[in-house]
Amino acid sequence: MTLPLDVNWLAARITDTSVKGIAAATGVLIREGEIPVGAHLPAVRDLAERLGVSPATVSAAWGQLKRQKVIAGKGRSGVWVCGDNVTPRPVRFEKIGNYGSAIRADLAMASPDPALLPDLREAMLQGVQCAQLNSYQRDAIAPGLLAAIRPRWPCAAEAWLATDGGFDAMNCIVQTLITPGDRVIIEDPTATRLLDMLDNVGAEMMPLACDEEGPLPGALAILLKKGATAMIYQPGTHSATGKTVSKTRSQQLAEVLKESRTLIIEDNGIGDLAAQAIYSLGSYFPDRTLHVHSFSKAYGPDLRLGVLSGPMALVKRIQSWRNFGASWTSRILQHAVAWMLNDPATQQQIEHAKAIYATRRKALLTALAQRGLTLPERDGLSIFIPVESEQFAMITLAARGIAVLPGERCRSGGIQFIRVSTAMMQPEQINAIADALVLASGREINEWTDHAAGD
C-alpha cells in the first residue's frame, strides 16, 4: 500500500457509515496493520463523498480516534496514523498517581482514609442473609436497599437501579443515553473520569462556568440555546472544588431549565460524607433527571455500590444495557449497605469520619492562611488552590516529594489550579506541605513561616 492512503480503498472497507462504524472499521485496519503507522488518511471531504455522508460525520469519527491517540493532525497538514493501540482508555484518570518513587506525600487521589471506614464484618454477615441469594433474577435494586435509601433520597423518583459504584452508574448513563456528536453541558471543572467518559463516546463537551454557589444560570441559558442533549453537574460536594450548589442556585437553575427538554444528570460522588444538604433538580423535573449517589467514600470502596434514580423509561434503558455484562449488582453488597444505613453505630462512625476529615482540612487551611494564602472553607476530602501556573506548581511540589492533582485533568478551560487531598493528611506533615503549597501557588511565604521554622 502506498502513502497517502487511497480513498477508494478505505471507503470499500467501511460498511457501517455511522460515526461509530467509520471509527471502528478504520481502527481495526490500523490495529491489524493494514493501515500502517505514518499513513496519511484521506481528506475528510473526499472520504465523506465516497461514503455518502456529511463531512461532519467523518470528522466526528476521526475525533474518536484522535481521543484514543491513534491518529493526529488537522488542517492543511492532513491527518495521519500515529499509533496502533486503539483500545479506548481513560487517559486523564490513568495519569493520576503516576509520579514516580520520589514522592513522600501523595496528595493526588482524594480517597477516604481506610482507618475511618466502617468495619464491614457484621455488615457482610447480614448481607449473605439476603433473600434470593444466588438467584439469576435480574432485579434492578434489592428491596431492602431501596427501603433504606428512599427516605434519605433528595428527590422523589419513579425507578431505581443499583450499580457497581457511582462512576459505574455514570458510565452506564453515558454509554446508554449519549451518542457521538451529542452536545453535553458539563460544569467546569468537573470529575476527571466524567471527561474521559464523554471523550470515549465522542460527545461534544460544553464547559459550564461556575461560582461559589454552583453553575451560573446565565451561562447555562446560553449553552442550552446551542442544542445541548444533556447537562451533567455535581449538586453536592464538588470533587474538585469542594463547593456545594445552594438552594437558591438550584431554584435559579430550575428556572432556566424549564424552557428546555435537556436531560439532567446529577453526580453525588462523595455521598454520605457531604456536610451540606443536596437540592436535586429532580424535585422540579422528575421526568428527565437522573440522580446518582455513591456509597464508596463513606462506607468502603470495595462495596462497589452506587444507586441511580430517574424516570422509568430511562432507567429501563440503562438496565437493559447492563445486560450485556453483569446484569445486576451483588445482592450481598446491597443488603450489607442497607444494614449499615439502618445501623446506629455505623451512622455514628460516619459522623465521626466527617468530623475528622473536616479537622484535617481545616488544619491545612489554617496553616496556609498563616502563610498569607487564604482560601474559603468548603467541604470534601481535598482543597482547591488557584495557582499562577500548574506546570510550575507541579514541578515545585514534585521537587519536595509532594504529588497533587493538576487542574488540567478535570477542566476544559477556566483558571489554573491544583487539588490537594487532605483525607489522610497527618498533623506532622502540615507545616512542610503548607510551605510547599504556598510556593507552588506562585506566592511568597510571609515572615511568619520564617520565624516558625526557626522555633
One Martini backbone bead per residue (centre of mass of N, CA, C, O) as a GRO file, in nm:
protein
  455
    1MET     BB    1   0.096   0.036   0.022
    2THR     BB    2   0.047   0.364  -0.030
    3LEU     BB    3   0.142   0.699   0.014
    4PRO     BB    4  -0.133   0.791   0.049
    5LEU     BB    5  -0.439   0.695   0.112
    6ASP     BB    6  -0.686   0.540  -0.049
    7VAL     BB    7  -1.013   0.623  -0.065
    8ASN     BB    8  -1.139   0.368  -0.203
    9TRP     BB    9  -1.017   0.155  -0.020
   10LEU     BB   10  -1.147   0.255   0.246
   11ALA     BB   11  -1.449   0.272   0.163
   12ALA     BB   12  -1.473  -0.043   0.098
   13ARG     BB   13  -1.422  -0.109   0.431
   14ILE     BB   14  -1.694   0.056   0.489
   15THR     BB   15  -2.023  -0.038   0.604
   16ASP     BB   16  -2.046   0.163   0.844
   17THR     BB   17  -2.149   0.519   0.829
   18SER     BB   18  -2.112   0.582   1.102
   19VAL     BB   19  -1.922   0.702   1.339
   20LYS     BB   20  -1.859   0.428   1.471
   21GLY     BB   21  -1.807   0.269   1.209
   22ILE     BB   22  -1.566   0.430   1.098
   23ALA     BB   23  -1.386   0.407   1.348
   24ALA     BB   24  -1.383   0.097   1.372
   25ALA     BB   25  -1.276   0.019   1.091
   26THR     BB   26  -1.016   0.188   1.105
   27GLY     BB   27  -0.907   0.065   1.368
   28VAL     BB   28  -0.872  -0.225   1.260
   29LEU     BB   29  -0.673  -0.157   1.032
   30ILE     BB   30  -0.458  -0.048   1.224
   31ARG     BB   31  -0.424  -0.290   1.418
   32GLU     BB   32  -0.363  -0.499   1.162
   33GLY     BB   33  -0.171  -0.316   0.951
   34GLU     BB   34  -0.315  -0.201   0.688
   35ILE     BB   35  -0.261   0.067   0.847
   36PRO     BB   36   0.008   0.238   0.886
   37VAL     BB   37   0.228   0.400   1.047
   38GLY     BB   38   0.211   0.727   0.881
   39ALA     BB   39  -0.044   0.734   0.746
   40HIS     BB   40  -0.252   0.910   0.533
   41LEU     BB   41  -0.553   1.027   0.538
   42PRO     BB   42  -0.812   1.115   0.393
   43ALA     BB   43  -1.000   1.350   0.314
   44VAL     BB   44  -1.292   1.427   0.446
   45ARG     BB   45  -1.452   1.498   0.187
   46ASP     BB   46  -1.374   1.252   0.018
   47LEU     BB   47  -1.485   1.031   0.206
   48ALA     BB   48  -1.773   1.140   0.232
   49GLU     BB   49  -1.844   1.112  -0.066
   50ARG     BB   50  -1.799   0.800  -0.089
   51LEU     BB   51  -2.010   0.738   0.162
   52GLY     BB   52  -2.258   0.946   0.181
   53VAL     BB   53  -2.169   1.176   0.382
   54SER     BB   54  -2.087   1.394   0.606
   55PRO     BB   55  -1.810   1.558   0.716
   56ALA     BB   56  -1.893   1.547   1.019
   57THR     BB   57  -1.885   1.238   1.045
   58VAL     BB   58  -1.583   1.199   0.988
   59SER     BB   59  -1.478   1.395   1.202
   60ALA     BB   60  -1.595   1.237   1.444
   61ALA     BB   61  -1.436   0.979   1.392
   62TRP     BB   62  -1.156   1.108   1.414
   63GLY     BB   63  -1.200   1.209   1.702
   64GLN     BB   64  -1.201   0.933   1.838
   65LEU     BB   65  -0.907   0.852   1.747
   66LYS     BB   66  -0.768   1.093   1.881
   67ARG     BB   67  -0.852   1.026   2.177
   68GLN     BB   68  -0.684   0.740   2.137
   69LYS     BB   69  -0.404   0.806   1.997
   70VAL     BB   70  -0.399   0.721   1.668
   71ILE     BB   71  -0.445   1.009   1.558
   72ALA     BB   72  -0.328   1.305   1.375
   73GLY     BB   73  -0.410   1.621   1.302
   74LYS     BB   74  -0.467   1.911   1.075
   75GLY     BB   75  -0.562   2.054   0.810
   76ARG     BB   76  -0.324   2.081   0.564
   77SER     BB   77  -0.152   1.836   0.692
   78GLY     BB   78  -0.344   1.646   0.798
   79VAL     BB   79  -0.406   1.294   0.864
   80TRP     BB   80  -0.244   1.058   1.085
   81VAL     BB   81  -0.082   0.776   1.189
   82CYS     BB   82   0.047   0.733   1.545
   83GLY     BB   83  -0.102   0.449   1.614
   84ASP     BB   84  -0.208   0.090   1.725
   85ASN     BB   85  -0.380   0.166   1.991
   86VAL     BB   86  -0.750   0.126   2.009
   87THR     BB   87  -0.799   0.120   2.306
   88PRO     BB   88  -0.998   0.235   2.522
   89ARG     BB   89  -0.912   0.507   2.758
   90PRO     BB   90  -0.853   0.682   3.062
   91VAL     BB   91  -0.629   0.917   3.035
   92ARG     BB   92  -0.655   1.105   3.281
   93PHE     BB   93  -0.682   0.891   3.509
   94GLU     BB   94  -0.409   0.726   3.447
   95LYS     BB   95  -0.221   0.974   3.543
   96ILE     BB   96  -0.294   0.929   3.821
   97GLY     BB   97  -0.015   0.856   4.036
   98ASN     BB   98   0.231   0.903   3.818
   99TYR     BB   99   0.524   1.005   4.014
  100GLY     BB  100   0.695   0.803   4.139
  101SER     BB  101   0.941   0.730   4.408
  102ALA     BB  102   0.987   1.038   4.537
  103ILE     BB  103   0.725   1.031   4.686
  104ARG     BB  104   0.600   1.124   5.021
  105ALA     BB  105   0.326   1.291   4.931
  106ASP     BB  106   0.013   1.166   4.833
  107LEU     BB  107  -0.234   1.420   4.705
  108ALA     BB  108  -0.413   1.324   4.446
  109MET     BB  109  -0.607   1.133   4.595
  110ALA     BB  110  -0.952   1.149   4.709
  111SER     BB  111  -0.936   0.935   4.951
  112PRO     BB  112  -1.024   0.743   5.190
  113ASP     BB  113  -0.971   0.653   5.511
  114PRO     BB  114  -0.949   0.336   5.623
  115ALA     BB  115  -0.971   0.411   5.936
  116LEU     BB  116  -1.278   0.554   5.873
  117LEU     BB  117  -1.407   0.297   5.805
  118PRO     BB  118  -1.619   0.064   5.831
  119ASP     BB  119  -1.688  -0.233   5.964
  120LEU     BB  120  -1.778  -0.522   5.755
  121ARG     BB  121  -1.845  -0.789   5.902
  122GLU     BB  122  -2.145  -0.758   5.985
  123ALA     BB  123  -2.254  -0.668   5.711
  124MET     BB  124  -2.181  -0.932   5.557
  125LEU     BB  125  -2.351  -1.121   5.730
  126GLN     BB  126  -2.614  -0.979   5.650
  127GLY     BB  127  -2.590  -1.005   5.337
  128VAL     BB  128  -2.610  -1.333   5.320
  129GLN     BB  129  -2.931  -1.311   5.419
  130CYS     BB  130  -3.052  -1.267   5.161
  131ALA     BB  131  -3.272  -1.280   4.935
  132GLN     BB  132  -3.206  -1.463   4.652
  133LEU     BB  133  -2.959  -1.617   4.674
  134ASN     BB  134  -2.822  -1.709   4.363
  135SER     BB  135  -2.993  -1.563   4.174
  136TYR     BB  136  -3.084  -1.476   3.819
  137GLN     BB  137  -3.238  -1.238   3.895
  138ARG     BB  138  -3.293  -0.905   3.745
  139ASP     BB  139  -3.267  -0.684   3.968
  140ALA     BB  140  -3.239  -0.351   4.012
  141ILE     BB  141  -3.320  -0.367   4.331
  142ALA     BB  142  -3.311  -0.413   4.651
  143PRO     BB  143  -3.554  -0.380   4.879
  144GLY     BB  144  -3.377  -0.306   5.128
  145LEU     BB  145  -3.228  -0.067   4.996
  146LEU     BB  146  -3.469   0.102   4.911
  147ALA     BB  147  -3.583   0.140   5.199
  148ALA     BB  148  -3.321   0.291   5.307
  149ILE     BB  149  -3.301   0.536   5.080
  150ARG     BB  150  -3.571   0.682   5.030
  151PRO     BB  151  -3.582   0.885   5.285
  152ARG     BB  152  -3.284   1.023   5.182
  153TRP     BB  153  -3.370   1.123   4.922
  154PRO     BB  154  -3.371   1.431   4.726
  155CYS     BB  155  -3.598   1.276   4.549
  156ALA     BB  156  -3.836   1.179   4.365
  157ALA     BB  157  -3.899   0.845   4.214
  158GLU     BB  158  -3.974   0.591   3.976
  159ALA     BB  159  -3.672   0.471   3.960
  160TRP     BB  160  -3.422   0.206   4.025
  161LEU     BB  161  -3.047   0.150   4.047
  162ALA     BB  162  -2.803  -0.072   4.098
  163THR     BB  163  -2.446  -0.031   4.124
  164ASP     BB  164  -2.077  -0.042   4.078
  165GLY     BB  165  -2.099   0.248   4.150
  166GLY     BB  166  -2.087   0.575   4.056
  167PHE     BB  167  -1.920   0.549   3.787
  168ASP     BB  168  -2.088   0.322   3.674
  169ALA     BB  169  -2.344   0.484   3.651
  170MET     BB  170  -2.233   0.707   3.465
  171ASN     BB  171  -2.144   0.515   3.237
  172CYS     BB  172  -2.421   0.398   3.176
  173ILE     BB  173  -2.548   0.663   3.092
  174VAL     BB  174  -2.354   0.746   2.867
  175GLN     BB  175  -2.372   0.483   2.694
  176THR     BB  176  -2.693   0.498   2.660
  177LEU     BB  177  -2.770   0.837   2.617
  178ILE     BB  178  -2.495   0.896   2.457
  179THR     BB  179  -2.382   1.021   2.150
  180PRO     BB  180  -2.216   1.096   1.892
  181GLY     BB  181  -2.213   1.458   1.898
  182ASP     BB  182  -2.322   1.528   2.150
  183ARG     BB  183  -2.430   1.787   2.354
  184VAL     BB  184  -2.253   1.854   2.667
  185ILE     BB  185  -2.311   1.980   2.969
  186ILE     BB  186  -2.025   2.079   3.181
  187GLU     BB  187  -1.879   2.149   3.445
  188ASP     BB  188  -1.619   2.402   3.528
  189PRO     BB  189  -1.506   2.186   3.679
  190THR     BB  190  -1.451   1.823   3.708
  191ALA     BB  191  -1.451   1.501   3.682
  192THR     BB  192  -1.223   1.321   3.522
  193ARG     BB  193  -1.402   1.068   3.435
  194LEU     BB  194  -1.620   1.225   3.283
  195LEU     BB  195  -1.442   1.318   3.050
  196ASP     BB  196  -1.361   1.038   2.954
  197MET     BB  197  -1.646   0.936   2.888
  198LEU     BB  198  -1.715   1.151   2.673
  199ASP     BB  199  -1.482   1.090   2.488
  200ASN     BB  200  -1.552   0.787   2.431
  201VAL     BB  201  -1.841   0.875   2.282
  202GLY     BB  202  -1.806   1.159   2.126
  203ALA     BB  203  -1.864   1.411   2.275
  204GLU     BB  204  -1.964   1.748   2.310
  205MET     BB  205  -1.820   1.976   2.512
  206MET     BB  206  -1.980   2.219   2.748
  207PRO     BB  207  -1.866   2.453   2.937
  208LEU     BB  208  -1.958   2.538   3.280
  209ALA     BB  209  -1.979   2.797   3.464
  210CYS     BB  210  -1.871   2.888   3.803
  211ASP     BB  211  -1.935   2.940   4.143
  212GLU     BB  212  -1.985   2.920   4.480
  213GLU     BB  213  -2.300   2.801   4.409
  214GLY     BB  214  -2.241   2.720   4.108
  215PRO     BB  215  -2.389   2.719   3.836
  216LEU     BB  216  -2.452   2.949   3.588
  217PRO     BB  217  -2.744   3.056   3.460
  218GLY     BB  218  -2.650   3.226   3.216
  219ALA     BB  219  -2.460   3.015   3.094
  220LEU     BB  220  -2.675   2.798   3.060
  221ALA     BB  221  -2.864   2.948   2.866
  222ILE     BB  222  -2.663   2.965   2.633
  223LEU     BB  223  -2.613   2.654   2.596
  224LEU     BB  224  -2.908   2.564   2.544
  225LYS     BB  225  -2.925   2.718   2.260
  226LYS     BB  226  -2.709   2.490   2.131
  227GLY     BB  227  -2.828   2.193   2.176
  228ALA     BB  228  -2.847   2.024   2.434
  229THR     BB  229  -2.880   1.699   2.561
  230ALA     BB  230  -2.701   1.747   2.829
  231MET     BB  231  -2.653   1.769   3.196
  232ILE     BB  232  -2.360   1.785   3.408
  233TYR     BB  233  -2.355   1.760   3.772
  234GLN     BB  234  -2.272   1.867   4.119
  235PRO     BB  235  -2.478   1.919   4.392
  236GLY     BB  236  -2.271   1.852   4.581
  237THR     BB  237  -1.978   1.784   4.666
  238HIS     BB  238  -1.708   1.878   4.499
  239SER     BB  239  -1.431   1.708   4.373
  240ALA     BB  240  -1.249   1.979   4.317
  241THR     BB  241  -1.373   2.237   4.506
  242GLY     BB  242  -1.608   2.183   4.745
  243LYS     BB  243  -1.865   2.270   4.645
  244THR     BB  244  -2.216   2.379   4.687
  245VAL     BB  245  -2.531   2.377   4.590
  246SER     BB  246  -2.764   2.592   4.637
  247LYS     BB  247  -3.092   2.653   4.673
  248THR     BB  248  -3.104   2.908   4.501
  249ARG     BB  249  -2.949   2.794   4.256
  250SER     BB  250  -3.140   2.563   4.195
  251GLN     BB  251  -3.381   2.749   4.129
  252GLN     BB  252  -3.240   2.899   3.896
  253LEU     BB  253  -3.188   2.653   3.717
  254ALA     BB  254  -3.484   2.569   3.689
  255GLU     BB  255  -3.576   2.824   3.539
  256VAL     BB  256  -3.400   2.768   3.288
  257LEU     BB  257  -3.481   2.457   3.227
  258LYS     BB  258  -3.796   2.488   3.164
  259GLU     BB  259  -3.725   2.568   2.845
  260SER     BB  260  -3.644   2.264   2.830
  261ARG     BB  261  -3.531   1.900   2.745
  262THR     BB  262  -3.290   1.849   2.908
  263LEU     BB  263  -3.086   1.633   3.041
  264ILE     BB  264  -3.038   1.541   3.389
  265ILE     BB  265  -2.718   1.493   3.561
  266GLU     BB  266  -2.640   1.360   3.884
  267ASP     BB  267  -2.331   1.375   4.088
  268ASN     BB  268  -2.277   1.194   4.403
  269GLY     BB  269  -1.967   1.102   4.512
  270ILE     BB  270  -1.954   1.149   4.838
  271GLY     BB  271  -2.221   1.132   4.969
  272ASP     BB  272  -2.237   1.079   5.320
  273LEU     BB  273  -1.991   1.305   5.356
  274ALA     BB  274  -2.167   1.532   5.333
  275ALA     BB  275  -2.247   1.841   5.498
  276GLN     BB  276  -2.464   1.912   5.289
  277ALA     BB  277  -2.739   1.963   5.138
  278ILE     BB  278  -2.940   1.839   4.871
  279TYR     BB  279  -3.051   1.992   4.554
  280SER     BB  280  -3.264   1.856   4.340
  281LEU     BB  281  -3.392   1.868   4.007
  282GLY     BB  282  -3.603   1.635   4.050
  283SER     BB  283  -3.819   1.821   4.189
  284TYR     BB  284  -3.888   1.956   3.895
  285PHE     BB  285  -3.765   1.700   3.689
  286PRO     BB  286  -3.857   1.376   3.698
  287ASP     BB  287  -3.863   1.312   3.369
  288ARG     BB  288  -3.518   1.422   3.343
  289THR     BB  289  -3.379   1.293   3.607
  290LEU     BB  290  -3.053   1.184   3.714
  291HIS     BB  291  -2.951   1.021   4.019
  292VAL     BB  292  -2.630   0.992   4.184
  293HIS     BB  293  -2.510   0.756   4.442
  294SER     BB  294  -2.233   0.711   4.649
  295PHE     BB  295  -2.078   0.462   4.892
  296SER     BB  296  -1.761   0.449   4.899
  297LYS     BB  297  -1.643   0.686   5.090
  298ALA     BB  298  -1.815   0.601   5.351
  299TYR     BB  299  -1.820   0.254   5.338
  300GLY     BB  300  -1.656   0.143   5.077
  301PRO     BB  301  -1.501   0.056   4.780
  302ASP     BB  302  -1.555  -0.270   4.792
  303LEU     BB  303  -1.871  -0.248   4.760
  304ARG     BB  304  -1.954  -0.137   4.487
  305LEU     BB  305  -2.175   0.118   4.539
  306GLY     BB  306  -2.464   0.237   4.365
  307VAL     BB  307  -2.728   0.484   4.287
  308LEU     BB  308  -3.003   0.524   4.063
  309SER     BB  309  -3.237   0.771   3.945
  310GLY     BB  310  -3.561   0.783   3.762
  311PRO     BB  311  -3.716   0.735   3.494
  312MET     BB  312  -3.830   0.445   3.378
  313ALA     BB  313  -3.736   0.451   3.080
  314LEU     BB  314  -3.433   0.511   3.141
  315VAL     BB  315  -3.367   0.285   3.345
  316LYS     BB  316  -3.435   0.052   3.151
  317ARG     BB  317  -3.215   0.116   2.945
  318ILE     BB  318  -2.978   0.080   3.139
  319GLN     BB  319  -3.043  -0.210   3.227
  320SER     BB  320  -3.020  -0.334   2.945
  321TRP     BB  321  -2.720  -0.264   2.901
  322ARG     BB  322  -2.619  -0.443   3.146
  323ASN     BB  323  -2.686  -0.723   2.997
  324PHE     BB  324  -2.401  -0.742   2.859
  325GLY     BB  325  -2.314  -0.812   3.155
  326ALA     BB  326  -2.383  -0.828   3.488
  327SER     BB  327  -2.698  -0.699   3.526
  328TRP     BB  328  -2.617  -0.709   3.843
  329THR     BB  329  -2.593  -0.635   4.175
  330SER     BB  330  -2.494  -0.744   4.454
  331ARG     BB  331  -2.697  -0.848   4.713
  332ILE     BB  332  -2.495  -0.853   4.939
  333LEU     BB  333  -2.405  -0.554   4.916
  334GLN     BB  334  -2.679  -0.422   4.937
  335HIS     BB  335  -2.749  -0.538   5.225
  336ALA     BB  336  -2.506  -0.427   5.372
  337VAL     BB  337  -2.574  -0.128   5.329
  338ALA     BB  338  -2.858  -0.132   5.445
  339TRP     BB  339  -2.767  -0.203   5.729
  340MET     BB  340  -2.583   0.052   5.775
  341LEU     BB  341  -2.809   0.265   5.737
  342ASN     BB  342  -2.963   0.131   6.009
  343ASP     BB  343  -2.702   0.160   6.183
  344PRO     BB  344  -2.610   0.350   6.447
  345ALA     BB  345  -2.302   0.294   6.465
  346THR     BB  346  -2.234   0.358   6.172
  347GLN     BB  347  -2.346   0.649   6.168
  348GLN     BB  348  -2.154   0.750   6.386
  349GLN     BB  349  -1.894   0.692   6.221
  350ILE     BB  350  -1.955   0.883   5.990
  351GLU     BB  351  -1.956   1.142   6.163
  352HIS     BB  352  -1.667   1.110   6.261
  353ALA     BB  353  -1.531   1.122   5.984
  354LYS     BB  354  -1.629   1.405   5.906
  355ALA     BB  355  -1.481   1.548   6.140
  356ILE     BB  356  -1.192   1.464   6.066
  357TYR     BB  357  -1.184   1.582   5.781
  358ALA     BB  358  -1.240   1.872   5.873
  359THR     BB  359  -0.987   1.902   6.052
  360ARG     BB  360  -0.774   1.856   5.831
  361ARG     BB  361  -0.862   2.078   5.642
  362LYS     BB  362  -0.841   2.313   5.848
  363ALA     BB  363  -0.539   2.287   5.913
  364LEU     BB  364  -0.438   2.365   5.630
  365LEU     BB  365  -0.586   2.636   5.600
  366THR     BB  366  -0.447   2.767   5.844
  367ALA     BB  367  -0.154   2.739   5.747
  368LEU     BB  368  -0.195   2.907   5.489
  369ALA     BB  369  -0.297   3.169   5.622
  370GLN     BB  370  -0.030   3.216   5.789
  371ARG     BB  371   0.115   3.244   5.483
  372GLY     BB  372  -0.109   3.423   5.297
  373LEU     BB  373  -0.322   3.181   5.217
  374THR     BB  374  -0.654   3.239   5.148
  375LEU     BB  375  -0.927   3.010   5.187
  376PRO     BB  376  -1.210   2.862   5.149
  377GLU     BB  377  -1.445   2.690   5.340
  378ARG     BB  378  -1.537   2.372   5.266
  379ASP     BB  379  -1.559   2.053   5.125
  380GLY     BB  380  -1.425   1.738   5.175
  381LEU     BB  381  -1.103   1.565   5.065
  382SER     BB  382  -1.021   1.863   4.967
  383ILE     BB  383  -0.837   2.128   4.801
  384PHE     BB  384  -0.856   2.444   4.632
  385ILE     BB  385  -0.581   2.586   4.426
  386PRO     BB  386  -0.487   2.859   4.296
  387VAL     BB  387  -0.262   2.926   4.016
  388GLU     BB  388  -0.033   3.054   3.800
  389SER     BB  389   0.105   2.753   3.750
  390GLU     BB  390   0.085   2.422   3.707
  391GLN     BB  391   0.369   2.346   3.622
  392PHE     BB  392   0.515   2.486   3.853
  393ALA     BB  393   0.367   2.342   4.083
  394MET     BB  394   0.447   2.048   4.014
  395ILE     BB  395   0.754   2.088   4.025
  396THR     BB  396   0.777   2.206   4.309
  397LEU     BB  397   0.646   1.960   4.456
  398ALA     BB  398   0.821   1.727   4.345
  399ALA     BB  399   1.090   1.840   4.471
  400ARG     BB  400   0.928   1.780   4.769
  401GLY     BB  401   0.752   1.506   4.748
  402ILE     BB  402   0.476   1.614   4.603
  403ALA     BB  403   0.144   1.510   4.518
  404VAL     BB  404  -0.093   1.634   4.280
  405LEU     BB  405  -0.372   1.769   4.116
  406PRO     BB  406  -0.416   1.884   3.813
  407GLY     BB  407  -0.652   2.078   3.653
  408GLU     BB  408  -0.633   1.955   3.358
  409ARG     BB  409  -0.792   1.683   3.437
  410CYS     BB  410  -1.079   1.879   3.519
  411ARG     BB  411  -1.067   2.075   3.258
  412SER     BB  412  -1.139   2.303   2.978
  413GLY     BB  413  -1.074   2.565   3.145
  414GLY     BB  414  -1.007   2.826   3.308
  415ILE     BB  415  -0.845   2.812   3.583
  416GLN     BB  416  -0.565   2.754   3.754
  417PHE     BB  417  -0.499   2.439   3.939
  418ILE     BB  418  -0.505   2.257   4.249
  419ARG     BB  419  -0.545   1.936   4.410
  420VAL     BB  420  -0.568   1.861   4.767
  421SER     BB  421  -0.536   1.607   4.973
  422THR     BB  422  -0.675   1.557   5.327
  423ALA     BB  423  -0.770   1.270   5.430
  424MET     BB  424  -0.447   1.164   5.526
  425MET     BB  425  -0.348   1.395   5.690
  426GLN     BB  426  -0.087   1.476   5.905
  427PRO     BB  427   0.024   1.692   6.141
  428GLU     BB  428   0.343   1.660   6.072
  429GLN     BB  429   0.295   1.765   5.758
  430ILE     BB  430   0.168   2.052   5.728
  431ASN     BB  431   0.398   2.263   5.720
  432ALA     BB  432   0.551   2.155   5.472
  433ILE     BB  433   0.309   2.161   5.280
  434ALA     BB  434   0.239   2.462   5.305
  435ASP     BB  435   0.502   2.574   5.202
  436ALA     BB  436   0.485   2.440   4.919
  437LEU     BB  437   0.205   2.555   4.830
  438VAL     BB  438   0.278   2.853   4.831
  439LEU     BB  439   0.497   2.832   4.620
  440ALA     BB  440   0.317   2.694   4.398
  441SER     BB  441   0.112   2.942   4.372
  442GLY     BB  442   0.321   3.210   4.349
  443ARG     BB  443   0.391   3.273   4.641
  444GLU     BB  444   0.512   3.416   4.921
  445ILE     BB  445   0.643   3.364   5.216
  446ASN     BB  446   0.605   3.477   5.512
  447GLU     BB  447   0.746   3.559   5.814
  448TRP     BB  448   0.614   3.346   5.990
  449THR     BB  449   0.766   3.104   5.870
  450ASP     BB  450   1.051   3.184   5.944
  451HIS     BB  451   1.003   3.180   6.249
  452ALA     BB  452   0.888   2.891   6.276
  453ALA     BB  453   1.144   2.743   6.166
  454GLY     BB  454   1.325   2.854   6.422
  455ASP     BB  455   1.170   2.718   6.680
   0.00000   0.00000   0.00000
